[in-house]
Amino acid sequence: MRKSLGEQLLDLKERIEGAKVQKAEIEGSVKSSLKRLKKEFDCDSVEGAEKLFKKMEADIEKKRTKLENKIDALKNRFFTEEF
């Protein structure tokens, strides 16, 4: 059984209202996320956060490499020396 034009319009109206609510929720979430980026990382945009992330990631990699080198040096020192 097909819905009448009035029922179809009512269904469409309900879907539109649901989409509006969802849009408002998403906008609120985005606004909240951007506020947090600003507060915690002093970033004003997603692009700025991506740049900061890449910089932090590179810094972590440098520190990891440095730490691994120090561990290797300690291993060599303590496991190759005679007591």
N, C-alpha and C positions, 0 to 999 in steps of 0.2 A: 504494500500500500504506500503510495506516494504521499509525502507531506504537502499540506497546502502551502501556498505562497506565504501566508501569514506565519505559519509554523517555521518555515525555512528562514524567514526574516528574523524571527525570534531567536532561533538557534544561532544565526549569524551574529546577532546583537550580543548574545551571551558569550560567544567565542571572542568577539572584539573586546568585551569588558574583561574577560579573562586575560587576554593578551596585554591589555593596558596595565592590569595589576602586575603581571609578570614583568613588564617593561619597567615599571616603577621600582620593583624589588631589585632588578638587575642594576638599575641606575643608582640605587641606594648602596648596593654592594660595591660598585665601582667607586663611588664617592668615598665610602669608608676605606677602601683599599688605598686610594690615592692619599687620603689623610694619614693613614698609617705609614705609607712610604715617606711622606714628608716628615712626620714626627720621628720615626725611627732611623731613617737613612738620609734625610735631607734631600730627597728626590722629588721633583715636581711633575714627573711624567714616567710612563712605563719605559720609554726610551732611555731616560736617565737611569732608571733602576737596572735596565739591561746592561748599560755601560758599567755601572758600579759592580754588578754581579760578575761581569767578565774580569774586571780589575781584581776583585776579591778572589776569584777563582785562580787567577794567575799568581797572586800573592801566596795563596795556600800551596800551590804547586811548587813555588820557589822554596817555601819553608819546608815542605815535605822532602824535597830533594836535599836540602841542607841537612835536615835531620837524618836522612838515610846515610849521607856521607859521614856524619859524625858517628852514627852507630857502626858503620863499617870500620872507621878508624879505631873505635874502641875495641871492636872484635879483633882486629889485627893486632892491636897493642896487647890485649890480655890473652889471646889464644895463640900467639906466636912467640911470646917471650917465655924464657925459661925461668922457673921460680927457684 
